[in-house]
Amino acid sequence: MGIVAKYLDTIAGADGSWWMNILPYFGDLCSRTGIWVLIATLIAAYSKTKISAALNTFMFFIGMLTGYYIYSAFLFGFFPTSYFLLWGSIALASPFLAAIVWMAKNNLRLAWILPALPMGVLLSLSLAVGVFYIHVNYIEEFIMYAVLCGVFYKNPKQLAATISVSFIISFIIKQVSPFHF
């Protein structure tokens, strides 16, 4: 996935054909954080055990990052060590986060709050929130948010509670995150 993401990131849509307009779109989508949050959440949620969720997600991120940055080094002739170390350190947290996602999907009591964590991240990536407005900046991440609503759905009350908590988490992320994607 890392090699595909980097390859799509290098394609320019210059000739105007529909195919050359779609590829840069997917390149843009793969260069944003939301798609990786969605894929990691799906891997973790649908793993058989908590340990397999942690291992599968960690291996996905390590493979993706390695492919992405080695292909970058091949294309551009240098290896961006600082970026690799930054995203690699974030990948080190992925087993813990994957275990949380697995519990959110497979534990009825925890399904009321824990799904709001990845959902809140996607919501913070998709919405611009001001004092008197909410605006969808990235419809793709909002669609991914809706997909996670379906993944974690247990019953209407649980979904309403999870959505409410995800808005709170999104607001907190917007306030305290040093990264604004």
C-alpha positions as CSV (number, residue, x, y, z in Angstrom):
1,M,0.0,0.0,0.0
2,G,2.9,2.4,0.7
3,I,4.3,1.9,-2.8
4,V,0.9,2.4,-4.4
5,A,0.3,5.5,-2.3
6,K,3.7,7.0,-3.3
7,Y,3.2,6.1,-6.9
8,L,-0.2,7.7,-7.0
9,D,1.2,10.8,-5.3
10,T,3.6,11.3,-8.2
11,I,1.1,11.2,-11.0
12,A,0.1,14.5,-12.6
13,G,-3.3,14.7,-14.3
14,A,-2.1,16.6,-17.3
15,D,-3.7,15.1,-20.4
16,G,-7.4,15.6,-19.3
17,S,-8.5,12.0,-19.7
18,W,-10.9,10.6,-17.1
19,W,-8.2,8.1,-16.0
20,M,-5.6,10.7,-15.5
21,N,-8.0,12.7,-13.4
22,I,-8.9,9.7,-11.2
23,L,-5.3,8.7,-10.4
24,P,-4.2,12.1,-8.9
25,Y,-7.5,12.1,-6.9
26,F,-6.5,8.8,-5.3
27,G,-3.0,10.1,-4.9
28,D,-4.4,13.0,-2.9
29,L,-6.6,10.7,-0.9
30,C,-3.8,8.4,0.0
31,S,-1.6,11.2,1.1
32,R,-4.1,12.2,3.8
33,T,-4.3,10.7,7.2
34,G,-8.0,9.7,7.0
35,I,-7.7,6.7,4.7
36,W,-5.0,5.2,6.8
37,V,-7.1,5.6,10.0
38,L,-10.0,3.9,8.2
39,I,-7.9,1.0,6.9
40,A,-6.2,0.5,10.3
41,T,-9.6,0.6,12.0
42,L,-11.0,-2.0,9.6
43,I,-8.0,-4.3,10.1
44,A,-8.3,-4.0,13.8
45,A,-12.0,-4.3,14.1
46,Y,-12.3,-7.4,11.9
47,S,-9.3,-9.3,13.4
48,K,-10.1,-12.5,15.3
49,T,-8.4,-11.6,18.6
50,K,-7.1,-8.5,20.3
51,I,-3.5,-9.7,19.8
52,S,-4.0,-10.4,16.1
53,A,-5.6,-6.9,15.8
54,A,-2.5,-5.4,17.3
55,L,-0.1,-7.4,15.2
56,N,-2.0,-7.1,11.9
57,T,-2.3,-3.3,12.3
58,F,1.4,-2.9,13.3
59,M,2.6,-5.0,10.4
60,F,0.3,-3.1,8.0
61,F,1.8,0.3,9.1
62,I,5.4,-1.0,9.1
63,G,5.0,-2.4,5.7
64,M,3.2,0.6,4.4
65,L,5.8,3.0,5.8
66,T,8.7,1.0,4.6
67,G,7.3,0.7,1.1
68,Y,6.4,4.4,1.0
69,Y,9.8,5.7,2.1
70,I,12.0,3.2,0.2
71,Y,10.0,4.0,-3.0
72,S,10.5,7.7,-2.2
73,A,14.2,7.2,-1.8
74,F,14.3,5.4,-5.1
75,L,12.4,8.2,-6.9
76,F,14.1,11.2,-5.3
77,G,17.5,9.8,-4.4
78,F,17.4,10.5,-0.6
79,F,15.7,8.9,2.4
80,P,13.7,11.3,4.5
81,T,14.8,9.9,7.9
82,S,13.1,12.5,10.1
83,Y,9.7,11.8,8.5
84,F,10.2,8.1,8.6
85,L,11.1,8.3,12.3
86,L,8.1,10.5,13.1
87,W,5.6,8.2,11.3
88,G,7.5,5.1,12.6
89,S,7.1,6.3,16.2
90,I,3.4,6.8,15.5
91,A,3.2,3.3,14.1
92,L,4.7,2.0,17.4
93,A,1.5,3.2,19.1
94,S,-0.7,1.3,16.5
95,P,-0.8,-2.0,18.4
96,F,-2.2,-0.3,21.5
97,L,-4.8,1.6,19.4
98,A,-5.7,-1.5,17.5
99,A,-6.5,-3.3,20.7
100,I,-8.8,-0.5,21.7
101,V,-10.5,-0.6,18.3
102,W,-10.9,-4.4,18.6
103,M,-12.5,-4.0,22.1
104,A,-14.7,-1.3,20.7
105,K,-16.0,-3.7,18.1
106,N,-16.2,-6.8,20.2
107,N,-17.2,-5.7,23.7
108,L,-20.9,-4.7,24.1
109,R,-20.3,-2.4,27.1
110,L,-17.2,-0.6,25.6
111,A,-19.0,-0.2,22.3
112,W,-20.8,2.8,23.7
113,I,-17.6,4.9,24.0
114,L,-14.5,3.4,22.5
115,P,-15.6,3.6,18.8
116,A,-15.7,7.3,19.3
117,L,-11.9,7.4,19.3
118,P,-11.2,6.5,15.6
119,M,-14.5,8.1,14.6
120,G,-13.5,11.4,16.4
121,V,-10.2,11.4,14.6
122,L,-11.9,11.0,11.2
123,L,-14.4,13.7,12.2
124,S,-11.6,16.1,13.2
125,L,-10.0,15.5,9.8
126,S,-13.2,16.1,7.9
127,L,-14.8,19.1,9.7
128,A,-13.9,22.7,10.2
129,V,-15.5,23.8,13.5
130,G,-15.9,27.4,14.5
131,V,-17.8,29.2,17.2
132,F,-20.9,29.5,15.1
133,Y,-20.4,27.0,12.3
134,I,-19.5,23.5,11.2
135,H,-18.3,23.0,7.7
136,V,-17.3,19.8,5.9
137,N,-13.8,20.4,4.5
138,Y,-13.2,16.8,3.2
139,I,-16.2,14.9,2.2
140,E,-14.1,11.7,1.8
141,E,-13.2,11.7,5.5
142,F,-16.8,12.4,6.4
143,I,-17.8,9.3,4.3
144,M,-15.2,7.3,6.1
145,Y,-16.7,8.5,9.3
146,A,-20.1,7.2,8.1
147,V,-18.5,3.9,7.2
148,L,-17.2,3.6,10.8
149,C,-20.7,4.4,12.1
150,G,-21.8,1.3,10.2
151,V,-18.8,-0.8,11.4
152,F,-19.4,-0.1,15.1
153,Y,-23.2,0.0,15.0
154,K,-24.9,-2.1,17.7
155,N,-28.3,-0.3,18.2
156,P,-29.6,3.2,17.7
157,K,-29.0,4.4,21.2
158,Q,-25.4,3.1,21.2
159,L,-24.8,4.8,17.8
160,A,-26.3,8.1,19.1
161,A,-24.0,8.0,22.1
162,T,-21.0,7.1,20.1
163,I,-21.6,9.9,17.6
164,S,-22.1,12.4,20.4
165,V,-18.8,11.4,22.1
166,S,-17.0,11.4,18.7
167,F,-18.0,15.1,18.2
168,I,-16.6,15.9,21.7
169,I,-13.4,14.0,20.8
170,S,-13.1,15.7,17.5
171,F,-13.4,19.1,19.2
172,I,-10.7,18.2,21.7
173,I,-8.4,17.0,19.0
174,K,-8.9,20.2,17.1
175,Q,-8.0,22.2,20.3
176,V,-4.9,20.3,21.4
177,S,-3.4,18.6,18.3
178,P,-0.2,20.2,17.2
179,F,-0.8,18.7,13.7
180,H,-3.6,20.1,11.6
181,F,-4.1,18.0,8.5
